[in-house]
Amino acid sequence: MKSKLEEDVDVAHESWWQTFEVVFGVPFLAAIALQFVVPLSLPQGYSHLPSSLAASLSENGSIILTSGIAGEKIYQGASTMALINSATETLGRSLAVELAPVRVNVVSPGFVKPKPRALQEMANQFPAQRLASPGEIALAYLRLMENEYVTGTVTVVDGGATLM
């Protein structure tokens, strides 16, 4: 029979892996699958792809992953998210090289409204002095999709939270 501490450790361990699998594992596995669909060197490998897909990927293909500011700024109780966010950002930079000319970038959003009152009060300490709206975060994704020269970057949209 397990002690209460052993049961708590088992639950924490299982919860950690579930979080890691969902938040990092899904984009990681999708990226691996994409490497089988899209040859690492697109210009030489188009013959097995439908021509419309090959043209789309070579001319304006873009993958945008999502991390978060826990990879930049350490918060109490956020070590799992810090690890996952850092891994996602590294994956994005690696894929930008491996999948070129497909562009790969990462958006790292900060706190978005609505959030609990405590976070809204904390946001008053940020240079922007407020939480972001969902539309402000969405603009970062749009800009990365529009700019065909940007690849391998992490765009932080946090109102200056990581500066504090």
VMD Tcl script that builds the backbone (N, CA, C; Angstrom):
set m [mol new atoms 492]
animate dup $m
set s [atomselect $m all]
$s set {name element resname resid chain x y z} {
  {N N MET 1 A 0.849 -1.182 0.000}
  {CA C MET 1 A 0.000 0.000 0.000}
  {C C MET 1 A 0.892 1.242 0.000}
  {N N LYS 2 A 0.493 2.234 -0.784}
  {CA C LYS 2 A 1.285 3.465 -0.899}
  {C C LYS 2 A 0.907 4.467 0.180}
  {N N SER 3 A 1.914 5.222 0.598}
  {CA C SER 3 A 1.663 6.294 1.561}
  {C C SER 3 A 0.997 7.469 0.850}
  {N N LYS 4 A 0.479 8.397 1.611}
  {CA C LYS 4 A -0.150 9.601 1.044}
  {C C LYS 4 A 0.865 10.369 0.195}
  {N N LEU 5 A 2.101 10.484 0.667}
  {CA C LEU 5 A 3.148 11.174 -0.080}
  {C C LEU 5 A 3.404 10.481 -1.416}
  {N N GLU 6 A 3.512 9.143 -1.397}
  {CA C GLU 6 A 3.736 8.401 -2.645}
  {C C GLU 6 A 2.580 8.601 -3.617}
  {N N GLU 7 A 1.350 8.617 -3.110}
  {CA C GLU 7 A 0.185 8.851 -3.975}
  {C C GLU 7 A 0.232 10.254 -4.571}
  {N N ASP 8 A 0.601 11.251 -3.746}
  {CA C ASP 8 A 0.701 12.632 -4.239}
  {C C ASP 8 A 1.767 12.759 -5.318}
  {N N VAL 9 A 2.917 12.081 -5.115}
  {CA C VAL 9 A 3.993 12.118 -6.106}
  {C C VAL 9 A 3.529 11.466 -7.402}
  {N N ASP 10 A 2.818 10.341 -7.306}
  {CA C ASP 10 A 2.307 9.668 -8.504}
  {C C ASP 10 A 1.345 10.564 -9.278}
  {N N VAL 11 A 0.456 11.233 -8.577}
  {CA C VAL 11 A -0.505 12.131 -9.224}
  {C C VAL 11 A 0.224 13.302 -9.868}
  {N N ALA 12 A 1.193 13.873 -9.152}
  {CA C ALA 12 A 1.954 15.001 -9.702}
  {C C ALA 12 A 2.728 14.568 -10.939}
  {N N HIS 13 A 3.344 13.406 -10.891}
  {CA C HIS 13 A 4.111 12.890 -12.024}
  {C C HIS 13 A 3.195 12.658 -13.222}
  {N N GLU 14 A 2.056 12.030 -13.020}
  {CA C GLU 14 A 1.113 11.766 -14.115}
  {C C GLU 14 A 0.570 13.079 -14.681}
  {N N SER 15 A 0.247 14.013 -13.819}
  {CA C SER 15 A -0.256 15.314 -14.256}
  {C C SER 15 A 0.794 16.062 -15.078}
  {N N TRP 16 A 2.061 15.990 -14.638}
  {CA C TRP 16 A 3.146 16.658 -15.349}
  {C C TRP 16 A 3.264 16.110 -16.758}
  {N N TRP 17 A 3.281 14.764 -16.893}
  {CA C TRP 17 A 3.426 14.152 -18.213}
  {C C TRP 17 A 2.228 14.436 -19.104}
  {N N GLN 18 A 1.028 14.469 -18.527}
  {CA C GLN 18 A -0.153 14.787 -19.325}
  {C C GLN 18 A -0.057 16.212 -19.871}
  {N N THR 19 A 0.360 17.136 -19.026}
  {CA C THR 19 A 0.523 18.526 -19.466}
  {C C THR 19 A 1.584 18.609 -20.554}
  {N N PHE 20 A 2.714 17.959 -20.351}
  {CA C PHE 20 A 3.796 17.978 -21.334}
  {C C PHE 20 A 3.337 17.385 -22.666}
  {N N GLU 21 A 2.639 16.253 -22.616}
  {CA C GLU 21 A 2.185 15.600 -23.842}
  {C C GLU 21 A 1.227 16.476 -24.635}
  {N N VAL 22 A 0.321 17.159 -23.957}
  {CA C VAL 22 A -0.668 17.981 -24.669}
  {C C VAL 22 A -0.042 19.268 -25.188}
  {N N VAL 23 A 0.667 19.978 -24.334}
  {CA C VAL 23 A 1.142 21.310 -24.703}
  {C C VAL 23 A 2.365 21.272 -25.605}
  {N N PHE 24 A 3.277 20.326 -25.400}
  {CA C PHE 24 A 4.456 20.230 -26.252}
  {C C PHE 24 A 4.384 19.053 -27.216}
  {N N GLY 25 A 3.882 17.931 -26.743}
  {CA C GLY 25 A 3.878 16.716 -27.549}
  {C C GLY 25 A 3.092 16.842 -28.838}
  {N N VAL 26 A 1.949 17.488 -28.788}
  {CA C VAL 26 A 1.128 17.618 -29.995}
  {C C VAL 26 A 1.855 18.410 -31.082}
  {N N PRO 27 A 2.367 19.636 -30.811}
  {CA C PRO 27 A 3.093 20.333 -31.880}
  {C C PRO 27 A 4.360 19.596 -32.318}
  {N N PHE 28 A 5.024 18.928 -31.371}
  {CA C PHE 28 A 6.232 18.188 -31.720}
  {C C PHE 28 A 5.910 17.047 -32.688}
  {N N LEU 29 A 4.884 16.262 -32.380}
  {CA C LEU 29 A 4.512 15.150 -33.253}
  {C C LEU 29 A 3.998 15.646 -34.601}
  {N N ALA 30 A 3.275 16.760 -34.591}
  {CA C ALA 30 A 2.810 17.341 -35.863}
  {C C ALA 30 A 4.002 17.758 -36.714}
  {N N ALA 31 A 5.014 18.322 -36.085}
  {CA C ALA 31 A 6.212 18.744 -36.820}
  {C C ALA 31 A 6.944 17.535 -37.399}
  {N N ILE 32 A 7.021 16.465 -36.634}
  {CA C ILE 32 A 7.658 15.254 -37.141}
  {C C ILE 32 A 6.870 14.714 -38.332}
  {N N ALA 33 A 5.545 14.674 -38.213}
  {CA C ALA 33 A 4.709 14.203 -39.323}
  {C C ALA 33 A 4.906 15.079 -40.549}
  {N N LEU 34 A 5.008 16.386 -40.340}
  {CA C LEU 34 A 5.183 17.310 -41.458}
  {C C LEU 34 A 6.492 17.036 -42.188}
  {N N GLN 35 A 7.503 16.614 -41.460}
  {CA C GLN 35 A 8.784 16.315 -42.113}
  {C C GLN 35 A 8.678 15.127 -43.066}
  {N N PHE 36 A 7.718 14.239 -42.821}
  {CA C PHE 36 A 7.510 13.119 -43.747}
  {C C PHE 36 A 6.691 13.552 -44.962}
  {N N VAL 37 A 5.812 14.537 -44.757}
  {CA C VAL 37 A 4.966 15.022 -45.852}
  {C C VAL 37 A 5.738 15.997 -46.719}
  {N N VAL 38 A 6.471 16.894 -46.077}
  {CA C VAL 38 A 7.228 17.914 -46.795}
  {C C VAL 38 A 8.698 17.511 -46.762}
  {N N PRO 39 A 9.299 17.229 -47.892}
  {CA C PRO 39 A 10.717 16.878 -47.885}
  {C C PRO 39 A 11.540 18.011 -47.283}
  {N N LEU 40 A 12.658 17.660 -46.665}
  {CA C LEU 40 A 13.488 18.677 -46.034}
  {C C LEU 40 A 13.991 19.700 -47.035}
  {N N SER 41 A 14.112 19.326 -48.270}
  {CA C SER 41 A 14.527 20.263 -49.301}
  {C C SER 41 A 13.400 20.348 -50.324}
  {N N LEU 42 A 12.462 21.228 -50.099}
  {CA C LEU 42 A 11.260 21.293 -50.933}
  {C C LEU 42 A 11.508 21.433 -52.426}
  {N N PRO 43 A 12.405 22.289 -52.869}
  {CA C PRO 43 A 12.529 22.445 -54.316}
  {C C PRO 43 A 12.862 21.151 -55.047}
  {N N GLN 44 A 13.666 20.265 -54.469}
  {CA C GLN 44 A 14.018 19.030 -55.154}
  {C C GLN 44 A 12.978 17.931 -54.934}
  {N N GLY 45 A 12.096 18.080 -53.965}
  {CA C GLY 45 A 11.252 16.958 -53.592}
  {C C GLY 45 A 9.779 17.086 -53.889}
  {N N TYR 46 A 9.425 17.944 -54.813}
  {CA C TYR 46 A 8.009 18.178 -55.060}
  {C C TYR 46 A 7.295 17.077 -55.811}
  {N N SER 47 A 7.981 16.165 -56.419}
  {CA C SER 47 A 7.346 15.232 -57.336}
  {C C SER 47 A 6.255 14.382 -56.684}
  {N N HIS 48 A 6.368 14.065 -55.406}
  {CA C HIS 48 A 5.373 13.200 -54.777}
  {C C HIS 48 A 4.211 13.976 -54.152}
  {N N LEU 49 A 4.272 15.305 -54.159}
  {CA C LEU 49 A 3.198 16.119 -53.593}
  {C C LEU 49 A 2.278 16.642 -54.690}
  {N N PRO 50 A 0.991 16.813 -54.382}
  {CA C PRO 50 A 0.129 17.480 -55.359}
  {C C PRO 50 A 0.717 18.844 -55.689}
  {N N SER 51 A 0.676 19.255 -56.925}
  {CA C SER 51 A 1.345 20.493 -57.335}
  {C C SER 51 A 0.805 21.707 -56.588}
  {N N SER 52 A -0.489 21.732 -56.300}
  {CA C SER 52 A -1.042 22.892 -55.587}
  {C C SER 52 A -0.481 22.981 -54.170}
  {N N LEU 53 A -0.329 21.843 -53.491}
  {CA C LEU 53 A 0.232 21.834 -52.140}
  {C C LEU 53 A 1.701 22.231 -52.177}
  {N N ALA 54 A 2.445 21.682 -53.089}
  {CA C ALA 54 A 3.875 21.995 -53.197}
  {C C ALA 54 A 4.085 23.477 -53.453}
  {N N ALA 55 A 3.306 24.057 -54.371}
  {CA C ALA 55 A 3.446 25.486 -54.682}
  {C C ALA 55 A 3.103 26.332 -53.469}
  {N N SER 56 A 2.052 25.961 -52.760}
  {CA C SER 56 A 1.635 26.731 -51.588}
  {C C SER 56 A 2.703 26.699 -50.511}
  {N N LEU 57 A 3.271 25.517 -50.253}
  {CA C LEU 57 A 4.294 25.408 -49.211}
  {C C LEU 57 A 5.557 26.166 -49.584}
  {N N SER 58 A 5.943 26.119 -50.844}
  {CA C SER 58 A 7.193 26.766 -51.223}
  {C C SER 58 A 7.062 28.271 -51.297}
  {N N GLU 59 A 5.887 28.767 -51.680}
  {CA C GLU 59 A 5.738 30.208 -51.867}
  {C C GLU 59 A 5.406 30.949 -50.584}
  {N N ASN 60 A 4.569 30.375 -49.757}
  {CA C ASN 60 A 4.168 31.134 -48.570}
  {C C ASN 60 A 3.833 30.242 -47.386}
  {N N GLY 61 A 4.458 29.082 -47.285}
  {CA C GLY 61 A 4.189 28.206 -46.165}
  {C C GLY 61 A 4.630 28.820 -44.846}
  {N N SER 62 A 3.806 28.646 -43.833}
  {CA C SER 62 A 4.117 29.225 -42.531}
  {C C SER 62 A 3.537 28.351 -41.429}
  {N N ILE 63 A 4.369 28.048 -40.455}
  {CA C ILE 63 A 3.938 27.327 -39.260}
  {C C ILE 63 A 4.199 28.262 -38.088}
  {N N ILE 64 A 3.211 28.413 -37.223}
  {CA C ILE 64 A 3.400 29.244 -36.037}
  {C C ILE 64 A 3.034 28.420 -34.813}
  {N N LEU 65 A 4.005 28.216 -33.953}
  {CA C LEU 65 A 3.806 27.512 -32.702}
  {C C LEU 65 A 3.494 28.536 -31.610}
  {N N THR 66 A 2.928 28.062 -30.521}
  {CA C THR 66 A 2.612 28.941 -29.394}
  {C C THR 66 A 3.352 28.464 -28.162}
  {N N SER 67 A 4.079 29.383 -27.522}
  {CA C SER 67 A 4.716 29.067 -26.244}
  {C C SER 67 A 4.045 29.949 -25.192}
  {N N GLY 68 A 4.813 30.616 -24.389}
  {CA C GLY 68 A 4.276 31.505 -23.366}
  {C C GLY 68 A 5.426 32.116 -22.602}
  {N N ILE 69 A 5.117 33.145 -21.840}
  {CA C ILE 69 A 6.196 33.880 -21.181}
  {C C ILE 69 A 6.816 33.139 -20.001}
  {N N ALA 70 A 6.244 31.994 -19.611}
  {CA C ALA 70 A 6.851 31.220 -18.522}
  {C C ALA 70 A 8.232 30.707 -18.923}
  {N N GLY 71 A 8.526 30.673 -20.219}
  {CA C GLY 71 A 9.859 30.303 -20.664}
  {C C GLY 71 A 10.870 31.421 -20.506}
  {N N GLU 72 A 10.395 32.650 -20.432}
  {CA C GLU 72 A 11.243 33.844 -20.289}
  {C C GLU 72 A 11.322 34.323 -18.846}
  {N N LYS 73 A 10.184 34.344 -18.186}
  {CA C LYS 73 A 10.082 34.888 -16.835}
  {C C LYS 73 A 9.605 33.779 -15.914}
  {N N ILE 74 A 10.302 33.573 -14.837}
  {CA C ILE 74 A 9.995 32.472 -13.938}
  {C C ILE 74 A 8.938 32.910 -12.923}
  {N N TYR 75 A 7.896 32.079 -12.830}
  {CA C TYR 75 A 6.810 32.311 -11.880}
  {C C TYR 75 A 6.706 31.113 -10.947}
  {N N GLN 76 A 6.377 31.376 -9.700}
  {CA C GLN 76 A 6.175 30.318 -8.716}
  {C C GLN 76 A 5.129 29.336 -9.236}
  {N N GLY 77 A 5.463 28.034 -9.196}
  {CA C GLY 77 A 4.514 27.002 -9.590}
  {C C GLY 77 A 4.388 26.794 -11.089}
  {N N ALA 78 A 5.259 27.412 -11.880}
  {CA C ALA 78 A 5.135 27.310 -13.340}
  {C C ALA 78 A 6.327 26.597 -13.978}
  {N N SER 79 A 7.002 25.738 -13.229}
  {CA C SER 79 A 8.207 25.101 -13.779}
  {C C SER 79 A 7.885 24.201 -14.967}
  {N N THR 80 A 6.763 23.515 -14.927}
  {CA C THR 80 A 6.389 22.663 -16.061}
  {C C THR 80 A 6.186 23.506 -17.306}
  {N N MET 81 A 5.463 24.606 -17.169}
  {CA C MET 81 A 5.221 25.471 -18.325}
  {C C MET 81 A 6.501 26.154 -18.783}
  {N N ALA 82 A 7.409 26.458 -17.865}
  {CA C ALA 82 A 8.688 27.047 -18.258}
  {C C ALA 82 A 9.460 26.078 -19.153}
  {N N LEU 83 A 9.498 24.823 -18.761}
  {CA C LEU 83 A 10.177 23.805 -19.554}
  {C C LEU 83 A 9.512 23.635 -20.920}
  {N N ILE 84 A 8.199 23.518 -20.923}
  {CA C ILE 84 A 7.460 23.302 -22.171}
  {C C ILE 84 A 7.617 24.501 -23.109}
  {N N ASN 85 A 7.500 25.709 -22.575}
  {CA C ASN 85 A 7.636 26.901 -23.416}
  {C C ASN 85 A 9.032 27.010 -24.006}
  {N N SER 86 A 10.047 26.730 -23.203}
  {CA C SER 86 A 11.419 26.775 -23.712}
  {C C SER 86 A 11.630 25.717 -24.789}
  {N N ALA 87 A 11.099 24.522 -24.574}
  {CA C ALA 87 A 11.225 23.450 -25.572}
  {C C ALA 87 A 10.506 23.825 -26.862}
  {N N THR 88 A 9.341 24.429 -26.755}
  {CA C THR 88 A 8.577 24.835 -27.943}
  {C C THR 88 A 9.345 25.883 -28.737}
  {N N GLU 89 A 9.962 26.831 -28.055}
  {CA C GLU 89 A 10.724 27.872 -28.745}
  {C C GLU 89 A 11.943 27.281 -29.449}
  {N N THR 90 A 12.616 26.340 -28.810}
  {CA C THR 90 A 13.758 25.680 -29.437}
  {C C THR 90 A 13.304 24.844 -30.632}
  {N N LEU 91 A 12.184 24.150 -30.491}
  {CA C LEU 91 A 11.632 23.392 -31.605}
  {C C LEU 91 A 11.329 24.311 -32.787}
  {N N GLY 92 A 10.738 25.459 -32.519}
  {CA C GLY 92 A 10.418 26.412 -33.594}
  {C C GLY 92 A 11.656 26.860 -34.343}
  {N N ARG 93 A 12.711 27.197 -33.627}
  {CA C ARG 93 A 13.947 27.623 -34.287}
  {C C ARG 93 A 14.568 26.480 -35.089}
  {N N SER 94 A 14.538 25.271 -34.533}
  {CA C SER 94 A 15.099 24.111 -35.240}
  {C C SER 94 A 14.317 23.812 -36.511}
  {N N LEU 95 A 12.995 23.852 -36.425}
  {CA C LEU 95 A 12.171 23.562 -37.602}
  {C C LEU 95 A 12.323 24.627 -38.670}
  {N N ALA 96 A 12.604 25.861 -38.266}
  {CA C ALA 96 A 12.818 26.924 -39.259}
  {C C ALA 96 A 13.989 26.577 -40.165}
  {N N VAL 97 A 14.993 25.906 -39.612}
  {CA C VAL 97 A 16.142 25.482 -40.408}
  {C C VAL 97 A 15.796 24.214 -41.193}
  {N N GLU 98 A 15.203 23.239 -40.525}
  {CA C GLU 98 A 14.953 21.942 -41.150}
  {C C GLU 98 A 13.880 21.976 -42.231}
  {N N LEU 99 A 12.883 22.845 -42.106}
  {CA C LEU 99 A 11.773 22.866 -43.054}
  {C C LEU 99 A 11.859 24.008 -44.068}
  {N N ALA 100 A 12.934 24.801 -44.017}
  {CA C ALA 100 A 13.057 25.917 -44.960}
  {C C ALA 100 A 12.898 25.393 -46.383}
  {N N PRO 101 A 12.188 26.093 -47.227}
  {CA C PRO 101 A 11.742 27.475 -47.144}
  {C C PRO 101 A 10.419 27.698 -46.412}
  {N N VAL 102 A 9.790 26.631 -45.877}
  {CA C VAL 102 A 8.612 26.857 -45.041}
  {C C VAL 102 A 9.073 27.654 -43.827}
  {N N ARG 103 A 8.367 28.712 -43.507}
  {CA C ARG 103 A 8.743 29.570 -42.385}
  {C C ARG 103 A 8.131 29.034 -41.101}
  {N N VAL 104 A 8.925 29.008 -40.040}
  {CA C VAL 104 A 8.453 28.543 -38.739}
  {C C VAL 104 A 8.797 29.606 -37.709}
  {N N ASN 105 A 7.786 30.044 -36.966}
  {CA C ASN 105 A 7.964 31.052 -35.920}
  {C C ASN 105 A 7.182 30.627 -34.688}
  {N N VAL 106 A 7.408 31.345 -33.602}
  {CA C VAL 106 A 6.730 31.069 -32.343}
  {C C VAL 106 A 6.178 32.385 -31.807}
  {N N VAL 107 A 4.941 32.349 -31.313}
  {CA C VAL 107 A 4.375 33.490 -30.586}
  {C C VAL 107 A 4.351 33.109 -29.114}
  {N N SER 108 A 4.846 34.022 -28.285}
  {CA C SER 108 A 4.891 33.820 -26.847}
  {C C SER 108 A 4.006 34.872 -26.173}
  {N N PRO 109 A 2.722 34.554 -25.982}
  {CA C PRO 109 A 1.825 35.546 -25.384}
  {C C PRO 109 A 1.990 35.647 -23.873}
  {N N GLY 110 A 1.691 36.828 -23.379}
  {CA C GLY 110 A 1.648 37.040 -21.938}
  {C C GLY 110 A 0.239 36.784 -21.441}
  {N N PHE 111 A -0.139 37.491 -20.411}
  {CA C PHE 111 A -1.450 37.313 -19.808}
  {C C PHE 111 A -2.512 38.015 -20.645}
  {N N VAL 112 A -3.626 37.319 -20.856}
  {CA C VAL 112 A -4.710 37.823 -21.700}
  {C C VAL 112 A -5.972 37.924 -20.859}
  {N N LYS 113 A -6.761 38.995 -21.086}
  {CA C LYS 113 A -8.010 39.104 -20.359}
  {C C LYS 113 A -9.041 38.151 -20.935}
  {N N PRO 114 A -10.013 37.786 -20.209}
  {CA C PRO 114 A -10.203 38.052 -18.782}
  {C C PRO 114 A -9.399 37.067 -17.939}
  {N N LYS 115 A -8.810 37.565 -16.927}
  {CA C LYS 115 A -8.052 36.748 -15.974}
  {C C LYS 115 A -8.529 37.111 -14.570}
  {N N PRO 116 A -8.150 36.303 -13.593}
  {CA C PRO 116 A -8.543 36.631 -12.216}
  {C C PRO 116 A -8.049 38.028 -11.809}
  {N N ARG 117 A -8.761 38.618 -10.909}
  {CA C ARG 117 A -8.453 39.977 -10.454}
  {C C ARG 117 A -6.994 40.132 -10.011}
  {N N ALA 118 A -6.442 39.099 -9.373}
  {CA C ALA 118 A -5.053 39.186 -8.911}
  {C C ALA 118 A -4.107 39.417 -10.079}
  {N N LEU 119 A -4.354 38.762 -11.217}
  {CA C LEU 119 A -3.496 38.968 -12.386}
  {C C LEU 119 A -3.701 40.353 -12.979}
  {N N GLN 120 A -4.927 40.841 -12.954}
  {CA C GLN 120 A -5.175 42.178 -13.481}
  {C C GLN 120 A -4.446 43.223 -12.633}
  {N N GLU 121 A -4.418 43.005 -11.331}
  {CA C GLU 121 A -3.683 43.921 -10.451}
  {C C GLU 121 A -2.182 43.815 -10.702}
  {N N MET 122 A -1.678 42.588 -10.937}
  {CA C MET 122 A -0.266 42.398 -11.244}
  {C C MET 122 A 0.086 43.106 -12.558}
  {N N ALA 123 A -0.840 43.081 -13.514}
  {CA C ALA 123 A -0.596 43.701 -14.820}
  {C C ALA 123 A -0.368 45.205 -14.697}
  {N N ASN 124 A -0.855 45.819 -13.664}
  {CA C ASN 124 A -0.613 47.252 -13.459}
  {C C ASN 124 A 0.873 47.547 -13.283}
  {N N GLN 125 A 1.656 46.506 -12.939}
  {CA C GLN 125 A 3.102 46.664 -12.771}
  {C C GLN 125 A 3.854 46.570 -14.100}
  {N N PHE 126 A 3.203 46.041 -15.143}
  {CA C PHE 126 A 3.840 45.903 -16.455}
  {C C PHE 126 A 3.933 47.273 -17.122}
  {N N PRO 127 A 4.890 47.467 -18.009}
  {CA C PRO 127 A 4.959 48.735 -18.737}
  {C C PRO 127 A 3.645 49.102 -19.448}
  {N N ALA 128 A 2.930 48.114 -20.000}
  {CA C ALA 128 A 1.652 48.410 -20.665}
  {C C ALA 128 A 0.542 48.692 -19.662}
  {N N GLN 129 A 0.736 48.323 -18.427}
  {CA C GLN 129 A -0.177 48.546 -17.306}
  {C C GLN 129 A -1.566 47.938 -17.511}
  {N N ARG 130 A -1.626 46.815 -18.255}
  {CA C ARG 130 A -2.901 46.129 -18.448}
  {C C ARG 130 A -2.635 44.757 -19.060}
  {N N LEU 131 A -3.662 43.940 -19.091}
  {CA C LEU 131 A -3.588 42.648 -19.767}
  {C C LEU 131 A -3.899 42.842 -21.246}
  {N N ALA 132 A -3.435 41.932 -22.079}
  {CA C ALA 132 A -3.698 42.010 -23.520}
  {C C ALA 132 A -5.117 41.562 -23.829}
  {N N SER 133 A -5.642 42.059 -24.931}
  {CA C SER 133 A -6.905 41.533 -25.441}
  {C C SER 133 A -6.566 40.359 -26.356}
  {N N PRO 134 A -7.477 39.427 -26.543}
  {CA C PRO 134 A -7.208 38.327 -27.477}
  {C C PRO 134 A -6.851 38.837 -28.875}
  {N N GLY 135 A -7.457 39.924 -29.309}
  {CA C GLY 135 A -7.162 40.487 -30.630}
  {C C GLY 135 A -5.733 40.972 -30.759}
  {N N GLU 136 A -5.168 41.504 -29.671}
  {CA C GLU 136 A -3.775 41.966 -29.715}
  {C C GLU 136 A -2.811 40.796 -29.881}
  {N N ILE 137 A -3.137 39.666 -29.271}
  {CA C ILE 137 A -2.310 38.473 -29.435}
  {C C ILE 137 A -2.474 37.947 -30.864}
  {N N ALA 138 A -3.698 37.930 -31.363}
  {CA C ALA 138 A -3.965 37.434 -32.723}
  {C C ALA 138 A -3.198 38.240 -33.767}
  {N N LEU 139 A -3.018 39.527 -33.539}
  {CA C LEU 139 A -2.259 40.353 -34.491}
  {C C LEU 139 A -0.826 39.862 -34.680}
  {N N ALA 140 A -0.234 39.335 -33.623}
  {CA C ALA 140 A 1.134 38.805 -33.744}
  {C C ALA 140 A 1.158 37.647 -34.732}
  {N N TYR 141 A 0.167 36.772 -34.657}
  {CA C TYR 141 A 0.086 35.648 -35.596}
  {C C TYR 141 A -0.111 36.155 -37.022}
  {N N LEU 142 A -0.992 37.124 -37.188}
  {CA C LEU 142 A -1.245 37.670 -38.526}
  {C C LEU 142 A 0.011 38.292 -39.121}
  {N N ARG 143 A 0.737 39.061 -38.318}
  {CA C ARG 143 A 1.957 39.708 -38.820}
  {C C ARG 143 A 2.989 38.672 -39.256}
  {N N LEU 144 A 3.114 37.601 -38.485}
  {CA C LEU 144 A 4.076 36.557 -38.846}
  {C C LEU 144 A 3.651 35.820 -40.120}
  {N N MET 145 A 2.356 35.655 -40.319}
  {CA C MET 145 A 1.893 35.000 -41.543}
  {C C MET 145 A 2.074 35.906 -42.759}
  {N N GLU 146 A 1.934 37.207 -42.568}
  {CA C GLU 146 A 2.043 38.159 -43.681}
  {C C GLU 146 A 3.489 38.391 -44.122}
  {N N ASN 147 A 4.403 38.428 -43.195}
  {CA C ASN 147 A 5.787 38.762 -43.514}
  {C C ASN 147 A 6.537 37.515 -43.963}
  {N N GLU 148 A 6.793 37.414 -45.243}
  {CA C GLU 148 A 7.404 36.215 -45.805}
  {C C GLU 148 A 8.913 36.135 -45.602}
  {N N TYR 149 A 9.490 37.097 -44.897}
  {CA C TYR 149 A 10.928 37.073 -44.660}
  {C C TYR 149 A 11.268 36.637 -43.231}
  {N N VAL 150 A 10.297 36.659 -42.354}
  {CA C VAL 150 A 10.552 36.350 -40.949}
  {C C VAL 150 A 10.424 34.849 -40.712}
  {N N THR 151 A 11.487 34.252 -40.188}
  {CA C THR 151 A 11.466 32.839 -39.831}
  {C C THR 151 A 12.438 32.586 -38.681}
  {N N GLY 152 A 12.094 31.616 -37.848}
  {CA C GLY 152 A 12.968 31.240 -36.740}
  {C C GLY 152 A 12.924 32.195 -35.565}
  {N N THR 153 A 11.873 32.999 -35.467}
  {CA C THR 153 A 11.818 33.990 -34.392}
  {C C THR 153 A 10.816 33.594 -33.312}
  {N N VAL 154 A 10.996 34.175 -32.147}
  {CA C VAL 154 A 10.028 34.096 -31.067}
  {C C VAL 154 A 9.510 35.508 -30.852}
  {N N THR 155 A 8.233 35.709 -31.101}
  {CA C THR 155 A 7.622 37.020 -30.930}
  {C C THR 155 A 6.921 37.042 -29.579}
  {N N VAL 156 A 7.428 37.857 -28.664}
  {CA C VAL 156 A 6.857 37.978 -27.325}
  {C C VAL 156 A 5.835 39.107 -27.342}
  {N N VAL 157 A 4.613 38.791 -26.915}
  {CA C VAL 157 A 3.516 39.766 -26.875}
  {C C VAL 157 A 3.001 39.772 -25.437}
  {N N ASP 158 A 3.663 40.568 -24.593}
  {CA C ASP 158 A 3.352 40.498 -23.166}
  {C C ASP 158 A 3.201 41.841 -22.471}
  {N N GLY 159 A 3.145 42.909 -23.232}
  {CA C GLY 159 A 3.005 44.224 -22.614}
  {C C GLY 159 A 4.188 44.602 -21.734}
  {N N GLY 160 A 5.320 43.958 -21.957}
  {CA C GLY 160 A 6.522 44.251 -21.180}
  {C C GLY 160 A 6.661 43.450 -19.899}
  {N N ALA 161 A 5.802 42.446 -19.702}
  {CA C ALA 161 A 5.840 41.667 -18.457}
  {C C ALA 161 A 7.193 41.008 -18.220}
  {N N THR 162 A 7.838 40.532 -19.275}
  {CA C THR 162 A 9.125 39.848 -19.094}
  {C C THR 162 A 10.255 40.811 -18.775}
  {N N LEU 163 A 9.998 42.093 -18.900}
  {CA C LEU 163 A 11.013 43.095 -18.551}
  {C C LEU 163 A 11.068 43.352 -17.060}
  {N N MET 164 A 10.013 43.004 -16.387}
  {CA C MET 164 A 9.902 43.330 -14.960}
  {C C MET 164 A 10.461 42.224 -14.098}
}
mol reanalyze $m
mol bondsrecalc $m
mol representation Tube
mol addrep $m
